[in-house]
Amino acid sequence: MSVDLSVTIAGTVFKNPVMDASGTFGSGMEYAEFTDLNRLGAVVTKGVSNVPWEGNPTPRIAETPSGMMNAIGLQNPGIDVFIKRDLSFLSDFDTNVIVNVCGHTEEEYIEVVERLAGESRVQMLEINVSCPNVRTGGIAFGTDKRMLERVTSLVKKKAKQPVIMKLSPNVTDISEMAKAAEAGGADAISLINTLMAMKIDIYNRKFAIANRTGGLSGPAIRPVAVRMVYDASHAVKIPVIGMGGITSGEDAVEFMMAGASAVAVGMYNFHDPEAMIKVIGGIESFCVKTGVKDIHEIIGCI
């Protein structure tokens, strides 16, 4: 039995609903010799800023039960290098390209968005609103609904590609944040980003990572992520891309039944470079086993 896995988000057609979570796959170049990028629904790039960011001091990563913590600090070479090196590389592959955009001020976001406006290789933009707004004492854009709506609106006015707002789970009510992004004009939302966490090395009496706190990802956060995807998808009419601890096709199906139109695989890419290909196969196997001919039959079915 053949299964139609294609989905459409904000006018962009995806051959299947599987992509990587930003920051776990580079811009595809690092994984290209291990996995076939042409088989992915999309490649989501690492965060791109207007100028190079050095990131946080090391150590930046720590293992946790059923997951990991990271505090990379969105290290990246900046938009100039990204366009010349990464976008050029991705032009050789038959997959959608979604560029994750980061910034510390509204102007920094806008500068990157404007630079990408003329890049036909970019199908969509994903705006990382977990960045700290330096003008408001370091409060993340994505934890204040008024700030989130404002930056979404400003980005939409300048963007030539559809805009996905990537939401932070470190809020009281994810539904309100989803509504704020929709009110600002977002074409879609993606969630969840990592949960704020801490780990202490008790024998050396110091923090496990230099930043003290970091973002928790992996299977440990999946039930939280599924709940938030469900809440957000029932609060807005725009599409939702779900992520958080996906390690199998069954995990991906769970997110889609909760309301996600597509899913992103994150930490599992570190464990297995072929993770996304296996997730795609797992979704298809589930559909065949349960008689699902079109992936839309399960999206939001709960």
C-alpha positions as CSV (number, residue, x, y, z in Angstrom):
1,M,0.0,0.0,0.0
2,S,1.3,3.4,-1.0
3,V,1.2,6.2,1.6
4,D,1.0,9.9,0.8
5,L,3.4,11.6,3.3
6,S,3.3,15.0,1.7
7,V,2.2,18.1,3.6
8,T,1.8,21.8,2.8
9,I,2.7,24.5,5.2
10,A,2.0,28.2,4.3
11,G,2.0,27.3,0.6
12,T,5.3,25.3,0.8
13,V,5.0,21.6,-0.2
14,F,7.0,19.1,1.8
15,K,7.6,15.6,0.3
16,N,7.3,14.3,3.9
17,P,6.7,15.9,7.3
18,V,10.2,15.3,8.7
19,M,13.0,17.9,9.2
20,D,15.7,18.6,11.6
21,A,15.5,20.8,14.7
22,S,17.7,23.9,14.3
23,G,21.1,23.5,15.9
24,T,21.3,19.8,15.7
25,F,22.2,19.3,12.0
26,G,24.4,22.2,11.2
27,S,23.2,23.4,7.7
28,G,23.2,19.9,6.4
29,M,26.8,19.9,5.2
30,E,28.1,18.1,8.3
31,Y,25.7,15.2,7.7
32,A,25.6,15.0,4.0
33,E,28.0,12.0,3.8
34,F,26.0,10.1,6.3
35,T,22.4,10.7,5.2
36,D,20.6,11.6,2.0
37,L,19.4,15.2,2.3
38,N,17.2,14.7,-0.7
39,R,14.9,12.4,1.2
40,L,14.2,15.0,4.0
41,G,11.1,17.2,4.0
42,A,13.4,20.1,4.8
43,V,16.8,21.1,6.1
44,V,16.5,23.6,8.9
45,T,19.7,25.5,9.4
46,K,21.5,26.4,12.5
47,G,20.7,29.9,13.8
48,V,22.0,32.7,11.6
49,S,22.8,36.2,13.0
50,N,23.7,39.5,11.3
51,V,27.3,39.2,12.4
52,P,29.4,36.3,13.7
53,W,28.6,35.1,17.2
54,E,31.2,33.4,19.3
55,G,28.8,31.5,21.6
56,N,29.2,30.6,25.2
57,P,32.4,29.4,27.0
58,T,33.0,25.7,27.3
59,P,32.0,23.2,28.6
60,R,28.7,23.7,26.7
61,I,27.1,20.2,26.7
62,A,26.3,17.8,29.5
63,E,24.5,14.4,29.4
64,T,21.4,13.9,31.5
65,P,19.1,11.0,32.1
66,S,17.2,10.4,28.8
67,G,18.5,13.6,27.4
68,M,21.2,16.3,27.2
69,M,21.8,19.9,28.2
70,N,23.4,22.5,25.9
71,A,24.4,26.1,26.2
72,I,26.1,26.7,22.8
73,G,25.0,30.3,22.7
74,L,24.0,30.2,19.0
75,Q,27.6,30.3,17.8
76,N,27.6,30.9,14.0
77,P,29.7,32.7,11.4
78,G,27.1,35.3,10.5
79,I,24.9,35.9,7.4
80,D,27.7,36.7,4.9
81,V,29.4,33.3,5.4
82,F,26.1,31.5,5.6
83,I,25.0,32.8,2.2
84,K,28.3,32.2,0.5
85,R,29.0,28.8,2.0
86,D,25.9,27.1,3.3
87,L,23.2,28.3,0.9
88,S,25.5,27.5,-2.0
89,F,26.0,24.0,-0.7
90,L,22.3,23.4,-0.2
91,S,21.5,24.4,-3.8
92,D,22.6,21.0,-4.9
93,F,19.8,19.2,-3.0
94,D,16.2,18.6,-3.7
95,T,14.7,19.6,-0.3
96,N,13.2,22.7,1.3
97,V,15.5,25.0,3.1
98,I,14.3,26.7,6.2
99,V,16.7,29.3,7.7
100,N,16.6,29.8,11.5
101,V,17.2,33.5,12.3
102,C,18.5,34.8,15.6
103,G,19.1,38.2,17.0
104,H,19.5,40.3,20.2
105,T,17.4,43.2,19.0
106,E,14.6,43.7,16.5
107,E,17.0,45.4,14.2
108,E,19.3,42.4,14.2
109,Y,16.4,40.1,13.2
110,I,15.3,42.4,10.5
111,E,18.8,42.7,9.0
112,V,19.1,39.0,8.5
113,V,15.5,38.7,7.1
114,E,16.2,41.5,4.6
115,R,19.4,39.8,3.5
116,L,17.6,36.6,2.8
117,A,14.7,38.2,1.0
118,G,16.3,37.8,-2.4
119,E,17.5,34.2,-1.9
120,S,15.3,31.9,-3.9
121,R,16.9,28.8,-2.3
122,V,15.2,29.7,1.0
123,Q,11.7,28.5,1.2
124,M,10.8,29.6,4.7
125,L,12.2,31.5,7.7
126,E,12.2,30.2,11.3
127,I,12.6,33.0,13.9
128,N,14.2,31.9,17.1
129,V,12.6,34.0,19.8
130,S,14.5,32.4,22.6
131,C,17.2,35.0,22.1
132,P,17.6,37.5,25.0
133,N,16.5,41.0,24.1
134,V,19.4,43.1,25.3
135,R,17.3,46.3,25.4
136,T,14.9,44.8,28.0
137,G,17.5,43.3,30.4
138,G,17.9,40.0,28.7
139,I,14.3,38.9,28.7
140,A,13.8,36.4,25.8
141,F,11.5,37.7,23.0
142,G,9.5,34.5,23.3
143,T,8.5,34.8,26.9
144,D,6.6,38.0,26.7
145,K,3.5,37.8,24.5
146,R,3.5,41.5,23.6
147,M,7.1,41.4,22.6
148,L,6.5,38.2,20.7
149,E,3.6,39.7,18.7
150,R,5.7,42.8,18.0
151,V,8.8,41.1,16.7
152,T,6.6,38.7,14.6
153,S,4.8,41.7,13.0
154,L,8.1,43.5,12.3
155,V,9.6,40.4,10.7
156,K,6.5,39.7,8.6
157,K,6.6,43.2,7.2
158,K,10.1,42.6,5.8
159,A,10.1,38.9,5.0
160,K,9.6,37.6,1.4
161,Q,9.3,34.0,2.6
162,P,6.7,32.5,5.0
163,V,7.6,33.0,8.6
164,I,7.6,30.3,11.3
165,M,7.9,31.5,14.9
166,K,9.8,29.0,17.1
167,L,8.3,29.2,20.6
168,S,9.9,28.8,23.9
169,P,8.4,26.3,26.4
170,N,9.7,28.4,29.3
171,V,6.3,30.2,29.7
172,T,3.2,29.9,31.9
173,D,0.7,29.4,29.0
174,I,2.0,28.2,25.6
175,S,-1.5,28.8,24.1
176,E,-1.2,32.6,24.8
177,M,2.2,32.7,23.1
178,A,0.9,30.8,20.1
179,K,-2.0,33.3,19.8
180,A,0.5,36.2,20.0
181,A,2.5,34.8,17.2
182,E,-0.6,34.3,15.1
183,A,-1.8,37.8,15.9
184,G,1.6,39.1,14.7
185,G,1.1,37.5,11.4
186,A,3.1,34.3,11.7
187,D,2.4,31.7,8.9
188,A,3.2,28.8,11.2
189,I,4.7,28.1,14.7
190,S,7.3,25.5,15.8
191,L,7.6,24.1,19.3
192,I,9.1,23.3,21.6
193,N,12.5,24.8,22.0
194,T,14.6,23.4,24.9
195,L,13.5,23.6,28.6
196,M,15.7,25.6,30.9
197,A,17.7,23.2,33.2
198,M,20.7,22.8,35.4
199,K,23.2,20.1,36.3
200,I,25.8,20.1,39.1
201,D,28.9,18.0,39.3
202,I,28.7,17.1,43.0
203,Y,32.2,15.6,43.2
204,N,33.9,18.7,41.9
205,R,31.4,21.1,43.3
206,K,30.8,23.0,40.1
207,F,28.2,23.4,37.4
208,A,28.4,20.8,34.6
209,I,28.4,23.5,31.9
210,A,30.1,26.9,32.1
211,N,26.9,28.8,31.5
212,R,25.4,27.3,34.7
213,T,22.0,26.7,33.0
214,G,21.3,25.2,29.6
215,G,18.6,23.9,27.4
216,L,17.3,20.4,28.1
217,S,16.4,18.2,25.1
218,G,15.9,14.6,24.3
219,P,13.2,11.9,25.2
220,A,12.9,13.3,28.8
221,I,11.0,16.3,27.5
222,R,8.8,14.5,24.9
223,P,5.6,14.3,27.0
224,V,5.9,18.0,27.9
225,A,6.4,18.8,24.2
226,V,3.4,16.7,23.1
227,R,1.2,18.5,25.6
228,M,2.3,21.9,24.4
229,V,1.9,21.0,20.7
230,Y,-1.7,19.9,21.5
231,D,-2.4,23.1,23.5
232,A,-0.9,25.4,20.8
233,S,-2.6,23.6,17.8
234,H,-6.0,24.0,19.5
235,A,-5.4,27.6,20.2
236,V,-4.5,28.8,16.7
237,K,-5.5,28.1,13.1
238,I,-2.0,28.3,11.6
239,P,0.1,25.1,11.1
240,V,2.3,23.7,14.0
241,I,5.6,22.0,13.6
242,G,6.2,19.7,16.6
243,M,9.5,18.7,18.2
244,G,11.0,17.5,21.4
245,G,12.6,14.1,22.0
246,I,11.5,12.4,18.8
247,T,13.5,9.1,18.3
248,S,11.1,7.0,16.2
249,G,8.3,7.1,13.7
250,E,5.9,6.3,16.5
251,D,7.1,9.4,18.4
252,A,6.5,11.5,15.3
253,V,3.0,10.1,14.9
254,E,2.2,11.0,18.5
255,F,3.1,14.7,17.8
256,M,1.0,14.6,14.6
257,M,-2.0,13.2,16.3
258,A,-1.7,16.0,18.9
259,G,-2.0,18.5,16.0
260,A,1.5,18.9,14.4
261,S,1.5,19.2,10.6
262,A,5.2,18.3,10.5
263,V,7.9,17.3,13.0
264,A,11.5,18.1,13.7
265,V,14.1,15.6,14.9
266,G,16.8,17.1,17.3
267,M,19.0,15.4,19.8
268,Y,18.5,12.0,18.1
269,N,20.7,13.2,15.2
270,F,23.7,13.2,17.5
271,H,23.0,9.6,18.4
272,D,22.3,8.4,14.9
273,P,23.2,10.4,11.7
274,E,20.5,8.5,9.9
275,A,17.9,9.4,12.5
276,M,15.5,11.4,10.2
277,I,15.6,8.8,7.5
278,K,14.6,6.2,10.1
279,V,11.8,8.4,11.4
280,I,10.4,8.9,7.9
281,G,10.5,5.1,7.4
282,G,8.8,4.6,10.8
283,I,6.0,7.0,10.0
284,E,5.4,5.2,6.7
285,S,5.5,1.7,8.4
286,F,2.9,2.9,11.0
287,C,0.6,4.1,8.2
288,V,0.8,0.9,6.3
289,K,0.3,-1.2,9.4
290,T,-2.8,0.8,10.5
291,G,-4.3,1.4,7.0
292,V,-3.6,5.1,6.7
293,K,-3.2,6.1,3.1
294,D,-2.8,9.9,3.6
295,I,-0.8,11.4,6.5
296,H,-3.5,14.0,6.9
297,E,-5.8,11.3,8.3
298,I,-3.8,11.4,11.5
299,I,-2.9,15.1,11.8
300,G,-4.9,16.4,14.8
301,C,-7.1,13.3,15.0
302,I,-7.1,13.4,18.8
